[in-house]
Amino acid sequence: MLTWLTSSIGKLVAKWTAFAAIAVAVYWKIYADGQAAERAKQVAEKMDSVKERERIQDAVAKMPADAVRGELSRWVRDDG
């Protein structure tokens, strides 16, 4: 086995195997970094939507009941 690895063909196969392993490792690292970046982006978007929801809820809570009813009546169809 050692003789085969020291032959010119064995060295060539070992070199290309090492090259392929490095290429796979680099690809896997890029793939994992992309996944992490996408997860971070989704968390940031979720936090922004939570902040927006809280802002709207606070604004509605500060409105008088008649104003809330008036705003909500714009969202309901009057078919009758």
ABEGO torsion letter per residue (X at the ends): XAAAAABAAAAAAAAAAAAAAAAAAAAAAAAAAAAAAAAAAAAAAAAAAAAAAAAAAAAAAABBAAAAAAAAAAABBBAX
